[in-house]
Amino acid sequence: MPGGSPQTLRPFLWRARQLYPETEVVSRTHEGIVRYDYDAYGDRVAQLANALASAGYGEGIEAADRAGRESESPGGARLATFCWNHHRHFETYFGVPGTGAQLHTINPLLPDKHVQYIVENAADRTVFVDPSLLPKLEGAVADGPDAFETVERYVVMGESVPDTDLDAVAYESFIDGQPTSFDWPDLSEDRPAGLCYTSGTTGRPKGVEYTQQMLWSHTMGIQSPQGIPLADDDVVMPVVPMFHVNAWGLPFSATAGGAKHVYPGPKPEPADLAGLIEDEGVTVTAGVPTVWLGLMEHVKENDVDLSSLDRLVVGGSAAPEAMIRFFDDHGVELVHAWGMTETAPVGTVSEVKHGLAEADYETRLAKRGKQGLVVPGLEFRVVDDEGEEVPHDGEAFGELHVRGPWVTTEYFARPEATEAEFADGYLKTGDVVTVDPDGYVDIVDRAKDVIKSGGEWISSQELENELMAHEDVAEAAVIGVPHERWQERPLALVVPSGDDADSLSDSLRDHIRQQYPDWWVPDNVVTIDEIPKTATGKFNKKALRDEYSDGSLVEGRVPDDAAPE
Amino acid sequence: MPGGSPQTLRPFLWRARQLYPETEVVSRTHEGIVRYDYDAYGDRVAQLANALASAGYGEGIEAADRAGRESESPGGARLATFCWNHHRHFETYFGVPGTGAQLHTINPLLPDKHVQYIVENAADRTVFVDPSLLPKLEGAVADGPDAFETVERYVVMGESVPDTDLDAVAYESFIDGQPTSFDWPDLSEDRPAGLCYTSGTTGRPKGVEYTQQMLWSHTMGIQSPQGIPLADDDVVMPVVPMFHVNAWGLPFSATAGGAKHVYPGPKPEPADLAGLIEDEGVTVTAGVPTVWLGLMEHVKENDVDLSSLDRLVVGGSAAPEAMIRFFDDHGVELVHAWGMTETAPVGTVSEVKHGLAEADYETRLAKRGKQGLVVPGLEFRVVDDEGEEVPHDGEAFGELHVRGPWVTTEYFARPEATEAEFADGYLKTGDVVTVDPDGYVDIVDRAKDVIKSGGEWISSQELENELMAHEDVAEAAVIGVPHERWQERPLALVVPSGDDADSLSDSLRDHIRQQYPDWWVPDNVVTIDEIPKTATGKFNKKALRDEYSDGSLVEGRVPDDAAPE
């Protein structure tokens, strides 16, 4: 059959080693700054691959799977990470998929029950875990050991293993002594290479698999002039966590472009980020608005040299206009990008297009505040409630549907979710948007009832179920209300079942806190007489948002350490 | 099965229409300058698609094929073009593959017998032909009508049909009245979308099919920072003919990038090119060195404003260093690219990499004179005669082998050629190269015995066979010798079978001229006593090249109208 050879990640690392053996990978870790080059990186990735092959996770090994899903997902063993952004995590990015195994990046900020669900769902066979995240993982294992039945080993990302009940080996011991070359197999481009779960409206996160082809496609897509192109003189610092859709694909595209990598490590503070920008000459960085709000405050109060920084990519939520202006004043172009776990993730990028480049600043600012222009290679449509496409006039709105080579067409082993979330080959994004005559997509509402706080999803429905399970609650609705630092925070509105409403807020928040991480706990629980209903008897969330979303009920109530990151 | 939706050309045109409806396509034609925008282009492409569907070339139609090759090439009808670079040809680029049919771009400069062979081999069902090329095509049909048995219609690229014996319709009549929208089908990415024949060492050209995926991949590959990225403020003029590997893919990548297109039409003279650069503000152009030699001479003698021009991409053969310096002096960056029909075509691009950007001019010039750095997404190896990979030290040489998503893995219906030209998944390019420690590939020799004149291949073996078929010739060898304008020209070295060598040169050249186009005729036929042989008894071409390649035997002998373009 005619065609080229398969699209896999292999050529990107091969090329970086050939052309840029001395270009650096810099990593802030628990052990301090680590610095090596592509050549050494390639050696260590090969050592990891050899260690994985020795452990039985090579090309020929198919996924062992309780649910009998081999035919749906004909990949190799699924190996998980539970890590922040550092060089060892980056080594798994090429090392795991390159052998034919599948890299499953777990979000360590999730509630324990979610972690348990997805490890069980994915049937992970190894978990790579950061020392600082080990207690969190131990808690999840202790609380639900059955979910971890398939896990054969825990690899702690460091030189040694802290005291733990888990059957753990240190990463450096795991790869030590392995050969520094590996005979990378010729993989099918359909082979699952990555896996990332997304939290939706319901309690069960949904897995999105990334095939080798999807990762190749996304890499090439964002390397195009209207993506987030990275050249060999760029220095790229992904602040977006590597468990969030492969840090938006930047570790792959930076390698394809031959750029220098900078990984900011566990829970970087604004001062850490500023220091890395200055010390390493970062030219491009990326993360959610909360991160840049922190950096902004830091820059205002300290003498920070941002002169190396060209582009600051913002995703997850929209950046406030003041932030765009602030960074413009400091010579840094803030670029919006929109995407989802399902879109691998970048779908639109808000560059100023030809014809607008000469427009006045306010006009350009208005465009840049939108989610942006579709990346070449993808297609979208915007449909109203009747399923009709709406005009691109900047006024008419509808749900954004998107399709393309790096947009998934299914959820992992969840046919009912696949059935619900896709139509005519398009992913139904749940984002309600307008498209202006210049083609800029702007999110104006969310069709799905979820809350995004500091770049992390909180399921309002799950919180409502939990609240309504409490004996003192008759009805409960949870809505996201705007928040300056976290973009959104959850607010609970409850109808008490009895008369004793006085101490209900504190007791319900304690109730949630027992089951969920602090950052899931609603900032406030307000008792009301009745939840407004729609004509079909459902909770009228829109009416609640209209009434309660001025922010005064949550402002100042969330402590910094309740943050998702 | 996990994965994204198929990689096809459809999103590129869809996006250009959405975002850049007013960006122009400008075309120099037999009828003068034609100018319209992406919106009108999209309308006309849809009209073409509707006309093709009406003619029975829609998605569901599989290729009718004498040789019973359906299973090897499961595509649609093959429709050929026999055209220069203009807007109608560009309309076929999206219109034909978009319906599910396969666009077969024929090189009208080929000898008639080659045209006959490839039309028959491809079983083309329609031929789109330029009015100025109609006599050439008529001649090929008249001389070998059986080869054209599958051709159902000839579509003449214009408003009307000149007097002809062929069953022809004018392009404008063909699409007239068709709807300006088309329901573009969801095609498999494995579907053949293009077809281009390459002339090799033997007489029979070999077909290379481009699947939708290969064209998508090549487009994204050359849009990356180290390819030939085209942005929405670029104005792109492909001078390289559209029958040469889709004009190096630029019509597709320009559309993906939202750039303005400029097509220079039939046989543009240097003055035409200079005029288009000035009038249309061309920023990027591409072609073989012969073209730029012509422009260079024109610029020296005339007052030409090249200020809009940023990049001049040179492929097909290496540009002389003086040419690089000349364009540098005029603020135009000459960029070498290397590729083949089999590589769709771009494989390397000679950008100055990071770390060399600050080097002195002569150092950068030396790098830029090489074929360049491999484009991200591809892999190569360089192997010596023993099949061992050679070090990348700029000294050791071997044959370049390349593989990747836009590198073909077979020839169209030619398993014996596929067997010969591929190894371990790599295409054996036939180019003998060195790779320096910076990764720059440099062609130092050609493993295959072919001649490349003005960007077009001439088969030395075929000419030798033709000469040796002459009664007055005992032995004949044809070699390519350097030529200032055409880079190479053929020189024949013959051993007469009798004593009458005096008028042999003229009579043998007449003999070749009867069978081949003027530009295939050796510039000189030199009689010698004996052809040197290798140890295994083969013609020692290397010894001949060493002795006769100073150029004095051919210089000044080829008239301008014997040029391939």
Interface residues (C-beta under 8 A of the other chain):
Chain A: M1 P2 G3 G4 S5 P6 Q7 R10 P11 F12 W14 R15 Q18 L19 Y20 T23 E72 S73 P74 D186 D190 P192 E209 Y210 T211 Q213 M214 W216 S217 M220 G221 Q223 S224 P225 Q226 P229 L230 A231 D232 D233 A256 G257 G258 A344 K353 H354 A357 L373 V374 P376 G377 L378 E379 H392 R403 G404 P405 W406 V407 T408 T409 E410 F412 G425 D438 G439
Chain B: M1 P2 G3 G4 S5 P6 Q7 R10 P11 F12 W14 R15 Q18 L19 Y20 T23 E72 S73 P74 D186 D190 P192 E209 Y210 T211 Q213 M214 W216 S217 M220 G221 Q223 S224 P225 Q226 P229 L230 A231 D232 D233 A256 G257 G258 A344 K353 H354 A357 L373 V374 P376 G377 L378 E379 H392 R403 G404 P405 W406 V407 T408 T409 E410 F412 G425 D438 G439
